[in-house]
Every structure is written in C-alpha cells, then in structure tokens.
Amino acid sequence: QVQFVESGGGLVQAGGSLRLSCAASGSTFSFNTMGWYRQAPGQQRELVAMISRGGSTKYADSVKGRFTISRDNAKNTVYLQMNSLKPEDTAVYYCFTGIGISPGSWGQGTQVTVSS
C-alpha cells in the first residue's frame, strides 16, 4: 500500500502560478514512476506529467513549456510547478505512483481552479 499527502492546490488567476507537492509513503519499493493526472468535470482523467526515478520526464502537449515536474527520491516526493496557468487547467489533480507509464496507486486529489 502507498499512502499520499498532497498539497498546493487552490484558486489562482489566469497567468498565475501554483506548486503541487505529493509525498508518498508505505510500499515505496513498489513503484519507479511518480506523476500527476488531472480530471475536469465531465472529462476523462488525463496524464499531465510523469517522472521516473532516474529523472526522465513526460508531459502532456497542453502543458509543455508551462509546467515542470521534479522529484526528490530521498523523500519520495514529487512536485509540479505550474506557471502561466489557464482556465482550461482547472481540474482535480491526482498524484500517482506506478511502474513505467502505468499508474498503480492514486492520491486523494487536490483542486486547482484558474479564474479568467
């Protein structure tokens, strides 16, 4: 079992920034990938960004150049720095851990709301 503590969501104006954090604990040997998905109302959950234990990253096209994912392996913590936020970034953001591109465990989610 993996447990999560997510933080950093909130309300921000368009063009602003937020930083999400997610600390994983428990069965930390069971994953090598950490990252974030998001789900807007009425939409499917979509991958935002992911990072391997070695530091390889993958981003959704819609966030490239605006979001940066990073990771502290010693703390099993992943961060998502979100800049130049747009109203379409409004969603619940879910931290995940997994193997490769396959999520295995999910955090409880944190709301990000971007006002226009």
C-alpha positions in Angstrom: 0.0 0.0 0.0 1.1 3.5 -0.8 -0.1 6.5 1.1 -0.1 10.0 -0.2 0.0 13.5 1.2 -0.9 16.1 -1.4 -0.8 19.8 -1.1 -0.6 23.1 -3.0 -3.9 23.3 -4.9 -6.1 26.4 -4.8 -7.6 29.3 -6.6 -5.4 31.5 -8.9 -6.0 34.0 -11.6 -5.1 33.2 -15.2 -1.4 33.8 -15.8 -0.6 32.9 -12.2 1.4 30.0 -10.7 0.9 27.2 -8.3 3.1 24.4 -7.0 1.7 21.0 -6.1 3.5 18.6 -3.8 2.9 14.9 -3.2 4.7 12.8 -0.6 4.4 9.0 -0.9 5.0 6.6 2.0 4.4 2.9 2.7 5.4 0.5 -0.1 7.7 2.9 -1.8 9.7 -0.1 -3.3 6.7 -0.9 -5.5 7.0 2.0 -7.9 9.5 3.8 -10.1 7.3 6.4 -11.6 5.6 9.3 -10.0 3.4 12.0 -11.5 0.1 13.8 -11.9 -3.1 13.2 -13.8 -6.0 15.6 -13.8 -9.7 15.4 -14.3 -12.0 18.3 -15.2 -15.8 18.0 -14.7 -17.3 15.8 -17.4 -13.9 14.9 -18.8 -11.7 11.8 -18.7 -8.7 11.7 -16.4 -5.6 12.7 -18.4 -1.9 12.5 -17.8 -0.3 15.8 -17.0 3.3 14.8 -16.3 5.3 12.0 -15.0 8.9 11.4 -13.9 10.9 8.2 -13.5 13.2 7.5 -10.6 16.1 8.3 -12.9 14.6 11.7 -13.8 13.2 11.0 -17.3 10.0 13.1 -17.8 6.9 13.1 -20.0 4.4 15.9 -20.4 1.0 16.4 -22.0 1.3 18.6 -25.0 -1.1 21.1 -23.4 1.3 21.8 -20.5 4.7 21.7 -22.2 6.7 24.8 -21.6 4.4 25.9 -18.7 4.6 23.0 -16.2 7.7 21.4 -14.7 7.8 18.2 -12.8 10.5 17.3 -10.4 11.2 14.6 -7.8 13.1 14.1 -4.5 13.8 10.4 -4.4 15.1 10.5 -0.8 11.8 11.9 0.3 9.6 10.0 -2.2 8.1 13.4 -3.1 7.1 14.7 -6.5 6.4 18.3 -7.3 4.6 20.0 -10.1 5.4 23.7 -10.8 2.6 25.2 -12.8 3.2 28.6 -14.5 1.2 30.6 -16.9 -2.0 28.9 -15.7 -5.1 29.0 -18.0 -8.7 28.5 -17.1 -8.6 25.2 -19.0 -6.1 23.9 -16.5 -8.9 23.9 -13.9 -9.3 20.3 -12.6 -8.8 18.0 -9.8 -5.1 17.0 -9.9 -4.3 13.4 -8.7 -0.8 12.3 -7.7 0.1 8.7 -8.7 2.8 6.2 -8.4 3.4 3.3 -10.8 5.6 1.2 -13.0 6.6 2.9 -16.2 3.5 4.6 -17.7 1.0 2.5 -15.7 -0.4 4.1 -12.6 -0.7 1.7 -9.6 -1.8 3.9 -6.7 -3.6 7.3 -6.5 -3.6 10.2 -4.1 -6.9 11.7 -3.0 -6.7 14.7 -5.4 -6.3 18.4 -5.0 -8.5 21.0 -6.6 -6.8 23.6 -8.9 -9.1 26.4 -10.1 -7.9 29.1 -12.6 -10.2 32.1 -12.9 -10.2 34.2 -16.1 
